[in-house]
Amino acid sequence: MSIDARAVRIREHGGPEVLEVGDIRVRDAGAGEIRVAVAAAGLNRADTLQRRGFYPAPPGVAADVPGLEFAGEVEQLGPGVTEWKLGDRVMGIVPGAGMATHVVTPAREALRVPASLSLTDAAAVPEAFLTAFDALFELGSLRQGELALIHSVASGVGTAAIQLCRAAGARPAGTSRTADKLARCLELGLDHALHSPDGRFAAELEKLAGGGADVILDTVGAAYLNENVRALATRGRLIVIGLLGGAKGGVPAGGAAPEARARGGLRAAQPRPRGEGRAGAVVQQAHPRGLRRRRVPPGHRRHAAHDGHRRGPRAHGPQRDLREAGDGLVMARANGLSACATSPASASAGRA
């Protein structure tokens, strides 16, 4: 059995004008799954790439409905689900098709939304915080007292990483090409702010922090490879989660970095959720440590769904930005990420 739902759909590959709101069918929750009435769904860079045809959905996921994160209320329990009850407020990550009034997800991959957090704000949390958590702690093995260098630190993942470092007793340093973004990140708890308009940061990190980074969280890729190697501490770990600066790079032999620092590790994180096992494991690890809401100042404004895609997910430090859209859909931004929310009227209209 399935129900009628509404979703943001990609009519064809192109600009924001190819987006439209249409009808879809959403199946019942199966064993170990929950169906969620979605209140808000995150807008990330991957969604804009999918809209343009550069980021295909994985097999089995609707190719014309974007959305990797959501927040809402549990409306149906599949057989065997005991950890949730109807009406519970949850948020989570899906492989795609999250920009809809309803989603079905494994129960063990859902996170409880704290009472202090609205569902609209919660929708902008899972992708950034779980990505940062996975990179820093699962892949990077970051420990208390260690130094983490976070590139694009004012982005959604970057601001999440700052707060996770502080919560774990690690020391966050961060780079940005824009000085005023760094000032806002210092308010979030950034220890060392590195202004790097020319892409150079290793020497400044050494000067400010007194040594290299134990973990580097890299969203840039090839363009930063040489500087990353120079900035690594002995046995440091370089975690690559983005390739905005290219996918191919090399380190010149014999002197790109001190020999001792070359004894580090390089790991890459896959952008889309990698199936129930991996995503579930990250969520279960994150649960006991706690995912904290991003600090956002009071006040908000609203903007249309097409405008959200036109401007794209912004990477500019902590703030919130909301605006109404047509057809019961709302876009919400928080710390460089965005959310597409359904009004109560449109959500109820999609239920069976």
VENMOCOR-V999880 format. One line per field, one symbol per residue. phi: phi as a letter, one per 20 degrees, with the letter a starting at -180 (. if undefined). burial: 1 if it has 24 or more other C-alpha atoms within 12 Angstrom, else 0. Layout:
phi: ???
burial: ???
This chain:
phi: .bcfbdbfcefafregfeebebecdcfffegmdcddefebcfdcggffffgendbfffgndgfdcfodbbbrdfdbdfgnececcgnfeccrdcfrmeebfbcdbgffeedfegfedffffffedgffffffffffdfeelfcgnfededelfefffffffgfffffemededbdbecfffffffffeofecddfcfdmdbffffgffemreefcdddddngfdgfffffeffgmfcddedbcfdodcbbdgfmpfbggfffecccccdefegdofffffffffffgfendefffcffnbccbfffffffemfedbnfacbcbfcflmdcdcdblndccdddfgfffffeef
burial: 0011111111001011011111111101100111111111111111111111000110001111111111111111110000010001111111111111111111111111100011111111111111111111111111100111111111111111111111110111111111001111111111111111001111111001101111111111111111111111111111111110000000000000100011011111101110010111011101100011111100000111111111011111111111111011111111111111111001100110
